[in-house]
Amino acid sequence: MLSLAAGLERAGYLNFIVAPGDSYLFSQARRMEIAACPIVIKGSFDPIGIVTLWRIVSRNKIDIIHAHQGKVFWPCIIVKMYATLLHVLCPRSYPGIPMVVFHRHADLPHRFYSRWHYTLADQVVAISNAVAQGLIAREKVAPEKISVVYNGTDFEQFSPAVSGEAVRREYHLENTIVVGTVAAMNKPKGKGQGYLIEAAALLRTRFPDARYLIVGTGDILEELKESARRQGVDDIVFFTGYQESVEKYIAAMDVFCFLSWDTEGFGQVMVEAQAMGKPVIGTDIGGIPETFKNGTTGICIPPENTDAVVSAITLFLGDPVRRRDTGVAAQSFVRERFGMKQMIDQTIAVYERR
């Protein structure tokens, strides 16, 4: 959202980031010198939140309301409906009706009453074909209203030039092959980190020099650490906790895994790892397969399958030439498809469909 706003500003679109005043999003917008308005919307029909949003829209003469979170979809529609009513009653005082664009980041179903707001939105952006197909099949959104716009990636931040040496020294990973992942660890099974731990135990004898780096935090962090201890791999599996500069940790890896097991709208970190020249292993879940080219930039495996994780890692650990060539192909693949310019240009095209 921040990257999109910054790119739109450069393209001549004045942006207002509307978010809770104590949020990371709000503070980063201010740091980036993007106008930011504080708001708290507690739910789909929060009256205070809706009134606050209306004041922001009317005061700043907003032409486009681009909603990035499901719980604000209804408030945005209600604001549009109120603007429409005022436009009908007082066209001179309220000459315009704001366009409402929903940005769907997750491949998850809505509650039945929430599906109606899609009929009232002007356009819907899906971050992957998988999310788009879910919107059509479950939410009955008109296909002509949906545009697939992949998240853009900052190729300067996620570059092969970034060094991971400091991370390798910190965790004593010199002269080792590092397999890693970056993901949240929410209940019940995070993003499948447990399968990587199980794979580490099974691969230990065959690849004694391999090490495993797990970046992220969440509800099951301690549970995962205990699993590593129980399986006797706590000396080769390293947990870094939450990290702001994840690119330094990806740089320290030789192979990247993303093992989501239930749902995934896109899989941004898969693109970031490939941009840094890393071969990837990803599960056949949601939008993940759209982020890489199976057999060329990585390996696609079924979810919740430790044996498949072991087989995929083995292909890379046992063949350094394949590891190198796959990483080179990965970098070229994502630069052609997931750049910031593509995301910004495609979003502007959505706005112009009004």
N, C-alpha and C positions, 0 to 999 in steps of 0.2 A: 504493500500500500504506500509506504514512504517512497520507494523507488519510482513507482508509477506517478505519484504526485510531483516528484522532482522532475521527471521527464516531461510531464504535461506542462509544468511551469516553463521549461525551456522551449516547448512548442507553442507557447503563447496562451495557455489556459491558466487563469488564476485559480489557485486551489485553497480550500479551507479544510484542514484536518479537524474533524469533529470527534472528540474522544474524551474519556474521563481525564480530568486535570491532573490526577496523580499517576497516570499511566505512562509506560515507556513510549508508546506511540505519540502522546502529547508532548513529552519532553524532547523526543528526537525531532519532531516537527519544528519545534521552537529552535532547536540547535541548528537545524538545516535552513532556518529563516523562511519556513513555510507558515503561513497564517494558521493558527490553531485556536479553536473555540472549545472551552470545556463543557462537557455534558455528561449526565448519567442517565441512562435509559435502563430501567430495571426489568422491563419485560415488554412484550409486544404491544400492550395497551396501557402503558404507564402514562398517566395524564400529564404529570409534571415534565417527564422527558419529552413528550410530544409537543407540549407548549414551548419548551426550551428550544427544540429543534425548529419549530415554526418561526420563532423570533430570529434565530440565526439565519434561516433561509430568506425571510422577508427583509431583514435589516441589510443583508449583504447582496440582495438581488440575485440569488443563486439561480442559475439556468439548468444545472444538472445536479441531481442528487445521486451519488454513486455509493450504494450501500454494500458494505463488505461483510456484514455479520447478520445471520438469520433473525436474531431477535430485534433488529432495527428495521426489518423489511416492512412490517405493518406501520410503525410510526412514519416511515417515509411515504407510504401510500396515503396515510391519513392526512399528512401535510399537503400532499399533492391534491387530494380531494378538496381540502379546505381552500387551497389556492384556486382551484377550478371554480368553486362556488363564488368566491370573491370576484373572480374574473368575469363571471356571468352577470353578477349584480353590479359591479363597478369596473367596467373594462378600462376606463381611463386611469383609475388609481392602481389597478392590478392588471397590467397589459399582458403579462406572460404567465404561463403555467410551467413549472419545472418538470423536466424530463426525469424519470426515475429509472436507474439502472441497478439491477441486482447482480452482485458478483458472488457466485456460488463456489466455495472452496472445498466443500466436503461432499462426499458421496453418501449422504445419509438421508433418510426419509423425514419429511415434515409431519407434524400433526395435521389431521384432516382439515382443520379450519385455516391452517396457514397456507394450504395449497392455493386458496383463492387469490392470494395477493399476486401470484404470478400472472393472472389474467389482467391485472390492473397496472403491472409494471410495463414500461415502454420497451425495455430490452433486458435480456438476461445474459450475463457472461458466465461461462463454465470454464474452469481451469484445465479441463481435459475432456476428451471424447467420452471417457467413462462417466464423468459427472454429467455431461450433456445427455447421455443415453438414460441415466437414472432419472433426470428431470423429465424426460419425455415419457418414460415408462411408468414411473411412480406418481409424479406430480402432474402429469398430463399437460405439461407446458407445450405450447405450440412450437414445433421445430423451427419455424421461420423467425421466431423471436430469440432464438439462442445463437450465440457466437462462442466458439471455442477460442480462448486466448490463453496461451501458456504463460506461466510466470516467467519474467525475464530474470537473467542472472548477470551480476556484475562481474565481468571477466577480468577486471583489474584486481578485485578483491580475491576472487577464486582463480588463481593463476598458477601455472607450474613453477613460476619464479618464486613463489612463497616458500620459505624454508621451514622444515619441520625438525631441524636439528636440535633446537632447544628442547622441544618436547621429547625427542628421543633420548637426550641426555638426562632429562628429569626422571624418566621412567626406566633408564638403563636399557634402552632398546638398540644400542649400537650393535652393528653386525648381526642383526636379526631381520627376519621378514615379518612385517606387521600387517595383520588383518584387523580392520576396525569398523566401527559403526558410530553414527551420531544420530541420536533420537531421544525423545521423551520416554519416561518410564512410568506411565500411568497404568492403573489397574485395568484389566486383570493380568495382562501379559506384556505390557509395554508395546514396543515395536518388534517383538520377537527376539530380544536380546538373549533370552534363555536358550534359544536354539543355537546361537553362536557359542555360548558357554559349553553346551553339550558337544558341539562339534570340536571345540578346543580339546576336550577330554579324549575324544576318539582319535584325534589327529596327533596327539602328543608324541606317541612312539615313532610314527613315521616321519614327522617333521619336528624334531626336538628344538630347533632354533626358531620356530615360529612363536610370535607373541600376539596378543589380542588386546586392542584398545577400545574401550567402551566409553563414549562421551555422552553425557546427559545426566539428568536427575529426574526424580519423581517418586511416586508412592511406593514403588516396589524396588527401589535401589538397594535397600538392605537385604531384601529377599534374594535379589540377584547375587549380591556379594556372598550370602550364605550358600547359595547354590554352587558358586565357584569353589568355596571352601569344601563343601561336601563332596564335590567331584574331584578334589585334589588338583585344581588348576589355579588356585588363588595366587600362585607365584608366577604365572604366565598370562593371566588375565588382569588387566589394569583398568580401574574405574577412575575417571578424571573428574566426575561431577559436572555441573553446568559450566560451560565455557562461552564467553562472549565472542572470542576470536576463534571460531571453529575451524577456519581455514588453516591455522597453524597445526591443528591436530589431524586434519585430513592430509595435510602435506607430509605428516610423519607416517602415514599408512602406505602400504604397497598394494593392498587390495581393499576395496570398500564394499560393505554389505548393508543392505536395507531389507529387513526380514519381516515387514508388516504381515499380519496374519488375518486381520478382519476387514478393514476398510482403509482406503487411502485415496484422497482426491487426486493427488498428483505425484508427490515425491520429489520436492525441490532439492533435497540434499543429494539425490542421485545425479542431478544435473551439475551441482556444484562440484562433486567429486570427480566427475568426468572432465569438467572444465580444467581441473588440476592435473589431468592426465592419468587418472586412476581407473583401472579396470573395475567393473562393478558386478555385484551379484544382487539381484532383486527378485522379489516374489511376484507371482502372477496375480496381483490384487489391485483392483481399482485402476487408477491412472499410472501406476508404476511402470508397466510395460511400455507406455508411451514415452518414457523418459530416456530409454536407451534402445540399442539395436541388438537383439538377442543373437549371440554367436559372433558378433563383430565388435561391439563395445562392452559387452558383458554377457552374463549368463542369467537366463530367466528360469526360476525354479518354482515348484509348487509351495504353498505356505505350509507352516506347521510340519515340516519334514526335515528332521535333522540329517538323515542320510543324504538328502539332496544338497543340503548345505555342505556336508563333508565332501561330496563328489565335486561340487563346483569349486570349493577352495582348493582341493587337491589338483585340479586342472591348472590353476594359477601357480600354486606353490611349487609344483613339480616341473614347471616349464617357464623359466624366466623370459625366454624369447616371446612366448605367447603373452605373458604379462606385459611386456614392454609394448608389443605391437597393438594389443587391445587398448592400452592406455592412450597411445597416439591416435588411434581411430576414434576413441571416445572424445578426445578434445575437439577434433574436427567436427564430429557429429553434433555436439551441443552448440558449438559456435554458429552453426548454420541454422539452428532451429529455435534457440532459447535466449536470444540476445535481448537487451533492454529495448533496442530500437524496434524490434518486431512487436514486443508487448505494447509499446506506446503507440505505434502506428495503427495496430489493430484495435486498440481501445478508442482511438480517435475515430476510426471508421465506424465503430459502434455508436458513438455520439452523433455522427453525421447521418445515421439512419433515422433520426427523429422525424 
